[in-house]
Amino acid sequence: MVDEVPDEALVARCLRGEVEAFEPLVSRYQRVLYNAAYRLLGDREEARDAAQAAFVKAYEKLSSFNPSYRFFSWIYRIVVNEALNVRERRRPTAPLEGDPAGGVGIEEALASRERRDSVQAALLRLSGEDREVIVLRHFAEQSYAEIGVTLGLPQKTVKSRLHEARRRLGRMLGTDFQ
């Protein structure tokens, strides 16, 4: 089954000319990369574009991938760079979008949307470093070690940065995040 094939093997197959071997990589990571881009940008269309551009760039630069590192860490860095490029080009007052509620009462849906919008707005006010560690830990669900590899930081630095980022986010939201 393709899902069981390691990323590095799929990359090697792509480099040998098997273009279709890139599809499982897209399937594996499109959701998490889109979510990361959305959390960094706050706009669905821009996030879709950033994730798609990251896959295109990753495919074009596949020969520069170092298999001693995780493929996800490499492509995550590409999507973050794409998102940062989009933020530099965008209007300074781009609106935030919220997720539509599905199957809950109107009051619950509104409260949920308000919470989501508050968190998203606060995330966008954080520094890029703080936002990255929070997105990687809480939205991409990476371990401290994986975040360290992705960002090129020691694990202790990741823990410290995440702790401080949570405190800042908590202050913005008026809660105690730990």
N, C-alpha and C positions, 0 to 999 in steps of 0.2 A: 504494500500500500504506500502511496506517495507521502501520506502524512507522517510515516515513520522514517522517511529518508532524511538524514541530517542535512541541515542548511549547507554545510560545506560541500557535501556530495552534489547537491543541486547546483551550487555555484560552479563546481568543477565541470559538471555536464554542460552548463551554459557556455563556459569558456571553451569547451570542445566543439561548440557549434549547435548544441541541442537547445534551440530557442525556447521550446515548450517547457523546459526544466525550470524556467523562471516563474511560470504560472503558480506552482505550489508555494513559492516564496511570497508572491503577491497575496494569495489566499490566506496564508498564515498570518501575515503582518498588516494587511490593509486596514483592519478595524482598529488595531492598537495605534497605528501611525496616524490614522484619521483622528482618533480621539486625542492623541497628543497634540496634533496640529490645532484641533478645535480648542483645546484648553489653553493653548498658547495664543491663539488668534481671536477666539470668541465669535467667529463667523463660519457658518457651515460651508458656504461656497468656497471661501478662501481656504478653509481646511481641506476640502476635497481637492482643490487645485494644488495645494502644497504637497499633499500626500501623493497625488498622481505625479507631480514633477519630481518628487523624491524617488519614486520607483523608476522613472525614466532615467534620471541621472545615475541611479545605482546600476541600472542595466548597462548604461553607456560606459561607466567607470568600473565595471565588475573586475577587470584585470588588476585594479589597484587594491582590491580587497585582500587583506592579510588573514589567511585562514587560522592563524594562531589566536585570533580574537573572535568573538561571537558576531555572526552576521547581523543580528538584531541591533547590537550596539553600534555597528557601522552605519546601518541604514537609518537608525534613530537620529544619529548625528546629522545625517543628510536632511531629514525632515525638519529638524530644529533649525538648521541653516535656511531652508526654504521658507519656513514660517517667519524667521527674522527678516528675510528679504521682503516678504509680503508686507510685514509691519512697517518697514522703512518706506515702502512705496505707497501705502494707503493714506487715506484722509485721516487726520488726527481724531475725528469724532465719529468713526464707524460704529454703528449701533450693534449691541449685543443681541443675539437670538437666544431663545430658551427652547427646551425640548417640549413638544406638545404632550399633554397628559393623555394617558390611555386607560380607559376603563375605571376611573375613580370619580368620586363626587366632585362637583365644581369647587367647593370650598377647599377640599384636600388638594385638588389640582392647582388651584391658585396659590395655596401656601407652599406647595412643593415647588412650583415655578418661581415664586419669590425667593425661596431658599437657594435654588439653583442659580438664579440670576445674581443673587448677592455673592455667592461663592465665586461665580465666574467673574463678576466685576472686581472682587477683591483679588483674585488670581492675576487679573490683568494689571492691577496696580503694583503687584510685587515686582521686585527686580527680576531680571532674566534668570539669574542663578537660583534664586529662591523658587521661582515658578518651575524651573526644570526639575529640581529634586522632588517637589511635591507632585508634579505630573507623573514623573517616573515611578514614584513609590505608590501613589494612591490611584492613579488612573491606568498606568501601564503595568502596575503590580509587580515591579521589579524588586529583587532583594537588595540589601545594602551593597553586597559584593557586585551584583550586576550593574547597579547605578555607578559604582566606582569605576568599573570597566568602561561603561558608556561615556562617562564624563572625564575619564582619565584622572580620577582622584583616589587617594587612599580611603579605605572604608571608614576610618575614624573621622575624616573630613566630611564624608557623606553624612554620617550620623549627626555630627555637629551642625552642619549646614541645614539638614532637614529639621532638626530640633528648633533652630532659630527661625527657619522659614515658617514652621507651624505656629510658633509664638507670634510672629508678625501677622500671619493670616488670621489667627485667633483674635488679636487686638483689633484688626480691621472689621472682623465680624462681630465683635463684642462678646466673644466666648473664650474659654480656656482650652486651646487645642494642645494636646500633648500626645 
